[in-house]
Structure formats: structure tokens, C-alpha cells
């Protein structure tokens, strides 16, 4: 494992500071409404330094999306490790995805901005593959374990993972459009959990 020099570590830390700042302001106000100068102000750096690290706003948005997706994967992994059995692991993952109303609202609005960018901007082609690798890859691991232990019927874990992702994101889309998004969060989390378990053939 390579050891970073002090300078390299400083550059990585500064890049991460900028990425986190971009996520904070863009998830609340929208990617298209936030200029780089606002990200720079949030990160307490100059706009020139933001461009030095990322080169463009699109590159920064992509970096922020990958950062938050990988953070989600880390959280899901921790939820699985703390679970009791394969079906509990599925429940735990859905619960970990549905963290809390504000965090989910911030993430999903930012994620949808990224998906929109993917369909319109060059350079975002990797987003779909990255999201599938992180999200579906993690779901597939959990489902594969559940299948191998007989907790759910045998099938193709990758196909089941893609279906699970579609269910989760579909419920998020419905929930995001609710005026009572804070109050209805527990209801949608439960409905999503029930739908996922029923679809993969687990006891609800």
C-alpha cells in the first residue's frame, strides 16, 4: 500500500473538503442553481482552487456523486455486518438506505440531478456504471448469501439486485413528491421493505 506524502495528503484532504462542500450546497439548491463560486465559499477556498482540483463544474459534480455513493455503500456494509441472518440483512440494508427524511431528500435530489446530467452532458457516461457497481453490486452480494442459505428462492442475484434497486428508487421517487415528506418517511420505508422482501421471496 502506497504511503502518501504530506503534500499528497494535503491535496487529497482539500479535494475532499471541496467535494463535501459541493454536495452540501448542490443537494439543497440544485446542481444547476449553484455556481462554482458558491461551492468555493462553502469550502472556504478560492474558485481558482476548485478549478485547479477538478477542472470543471461537471467533473466536481461527478466526483461528489461518486463520493456520496461510496459513502452509502460503506453504511450498507456496516448494516449487513450488524444483522443477524440473511433476511435480516435485506431488511437492514433497506433501513440503512432510508436513513432519515432530510438526508434522503438531499441525497436523492442530488442523485436525480446527476442522472439528468448523465443523459445530457459528455463525461458522465461512467455514472450509470458506477451506480450499478456500488448499489447493485452490494445488493447482489446480500441476495446471493440469502439464496445460498435457502433464506430466499434461488435465482440470478444480479437480476434480483437490479429489481431491488428499481423498487427502492421507485419508492424514493414517489416519496420525494409528497408535500408531507417528513411525516410520510416511515410509511414509505416500510412499504419499500415489504415490497423488496415480497419480490425476492422472503417472509414478510
C-alpha positions in Angstrom: 0.0 0.0 0.0 1.5 3.3 -1.1 2.1 5.9 1.6 1.0 9.4 0.8 3.5 12.3 1.2 2.4 15.2 3.3 1.8 17.3 0.2 -0.3 14.5 -1.4 -2.3 14.0 1.7 -3.0 17.8 1.9 -4.2 17.8 -1.7 -6.5 14.8 -1.1 -7.9 16.5 2.0 -8.5 19.7 0.2 -10.2 17.9 -2.7 -12.5 16.0 -0.2 -13.3 19.3 1.5 -14.4 20.8 -1.8 -16.4 17.6 -2.7 -18.3 17.7 0.6 -19.0 21.4 0.2 -20.3 20.8 -3.3 -22.6 18.1 -2.0 -24.0 20.3 0.8 -24.9 23.2 -1.3 -25.9 21.4 -4.5 -28.1 18.8 -2.7 -30.1 21.7 -1.1 -30.2 24.2 -4.0 -29.8 22.0 -7.1 -26.7 21.4 -9.3 -27.8 23.9 -12.0 -28.5 26.7 -9.5 -25.1 26.6 -7.7 -22.1 28.4 -9.3 -18.6 27.3 -8.5 -18.1 30.5 -6.6 -20.7 29.3 -4.1 -19.0 26.0 -3.7 -15.7 27.8 -3.1 -17.3 30.0 -0.5 -18.8 26.9 1.3 -15.4 25.2 1.2 -13.6 28.4 2.2 -11.3 28.3 -0.8 -11.0 30.3 -3.9 -12.9 29.5 -7.1 -9.5 29.1 -8.8 -8.5 26.3 -6.3 -11.8 24.5 -7.1 -10.9 24.6 -10.8 -7.3 23.6 -10.1 -8.5 20.4 -8.3 -11.4 19.5 -10.6 -11.1 21.4 -13.9 -14.8 22.0 -14.4 -18.1 22.0 -12.6 -19.2 18.8 -14.3 -16.1 17.0 -13.0 -16.8 18.2 -9.5 -20.4 17.1 -9.7 -19.3 13.6 -10.8 -16.7 13.4 -8.0 -19.4 14.4 -5.5 -21.8 11.8 -6.8 -19.2 9.0 -6.6 -18.2 10.2 -3.1 -21.7 10.0 -1.7 -22.5 6.7 -3.5 -19.4 5.1 -1.9 -20.3 6.5 1.4 -23.7 4.8 1.0 -22.0 1.5 0.3 -19.9 1.8 3.5 -23.1 2.4 5.5 -24.9 -0.5 3.9 -21.9 -2.8 4.6 -22.0 -1.9 8.3 -25.7 -2.6 8.4 -25.2 -6.0 7.0 -22.4 -6.9 9.4 -24.6 -5.9 12.3 -27.6 -8.1 11.1 -28.5 -11.5 12.4 -29.3 -13.5 9.3 -29.6 -13.1 5.5 -33.2 -11.9 5.6 -32.4 -9.5 8.4 -29.6 -8.3 6.3 -32.0 -7.4 3.5 -34.2 -5.5 6.0 -31.2 -3.8 7.5 -30.0 -2.6 4.1 -33.4 -1.1 3.2 -33.5 0.6 6.6 -30.0 1.9 6.1 -30.9 3.3 2.7 -34.0 5.0 4.2 -31.8 6.9 6.8 -33.9 9.9 7.7 -36.1 12.3 5.8 -33.6 15.2 5.3 -30.6 13.0 4.4 -32.7 11.1 1.9 -34.2 14.2 0.4 -30.8 15.8 0.0 -29.2 12.6 -1.5 -32.0 11.8 -3.9 -32.4 15.3 -5.3 -28.7 15.4 -5.9 -28.7 11.9 -7.4 -31.5 12.8 -9.8 -29.6 15.9 -10.9 -26.7 13.6 -11.6 -28.9 11.2 -13.6 -30.2 14.2 -15.6 -26.6 15.3 -16.2 -25.8 11.8 -17.4 -28.4 12.0 -20.2 -27.3 15.4 -21.4 -23.6 16.1 -20.7 -20.5 14.4 -22.0 -18.2 12.9 -19.4 -21.0 11.5 -17.3 -21.1 8.1 -19.0 -19.4 6.5 -16.1 -22.1 7.5 -13.6 -24.5 4.7 -14.6 -21.8 2.0 -14.4 -20.5 3.4 -11.1 -24.0 3.5 -9.5 -24.7 -0.1 -10.7 -21.3 -1.3 -9.4 -21.8 0.2 -6.0 -25.6 -0.2 -5.4 -26.5 -3.3 -7.4 -23.2 -5.0 -6.6 -23.8 -4.6 -2.9 -27.4 -5.8 -3.2 -26.3 -8.8 -5.2 -23.9 -9.9 -2.5 -26.6 -9.8 0.1 -29.1 -11.6 -2.1 -26.6 -14.2 -3.1 -25.9 -15.1 0.5 -29.7 -15.3 1.2 -30.1 -17.6 -1.8 -27.2 -19.8 -0.8 -28.6 -20.3 2.7 -32.1 -21.1 1.4 -33.5 -18.0 3.0 -34.9 -16.9 -0.3 -35.5 -18.9 -3.6 -32.6 -19.4 -5.9 -32.2 -17.2 -8.9 -29.8 -14.8 -10.6 -28.5 -12.4 -7.8 -27.6 -9.7 -10.4 -31.1 -9.7 -11.9 -32.6 -9.7 -8.4 -30.3 -6.8 -7.4 -31.4 -4.7 -10.4 -35.0 -5.3 -9.5 -34.4 -4.4 -5.8 -32.7 -1.2 -6.9 -35.7 -0.4 -9.1 -38.1 -0.9 -6.2 -36.1 1.2 -3.8 -35.6 4.1 -6.3 -39.3 3.9 -7.3 -40.4 4.3 -3.8 -38.0 7.2 -3.3 -39.4 8.9 -6.4 -42.9 8.6 -5.0 -42.0 9.8 -1.6 -39.9 12.7 -2.8 -43.0 14.2 -4.4 -45.0 14.2 -1.2 -45.8 17.5 0.5 -45.6 15.7 3.8 -42.2 14.1 3.0 -41.0 14.2 6.6 -44.1 12.7 8.1 -44.6 10.0 5.4 -41.0 8.8 5.5 -41.6 5.9 7.9 -44.6 4.8 5.9 -42.6 4.7 2.6 -39.6 2.9 4.3 -42.0 0.2 5.5 -43.7 -0.1 2.1 -40.4 -0.4 0.4 -39.1 -3.0 2.8 -42.3 -5.1 2.3 -42.1 -4.8 -1.5 -38.4 -5.8 -1.6 -38.9 -8.8 0.7 -42.0 -10.0 -1.3 -40.2 -9.6 -4.6 -37.2 -11.7 -3.6 -39.4 -14.3 -2.0 -38.6 -13.7 1.7 -41.0 -14.0 4.6 -42.5 -10.6 5.2 
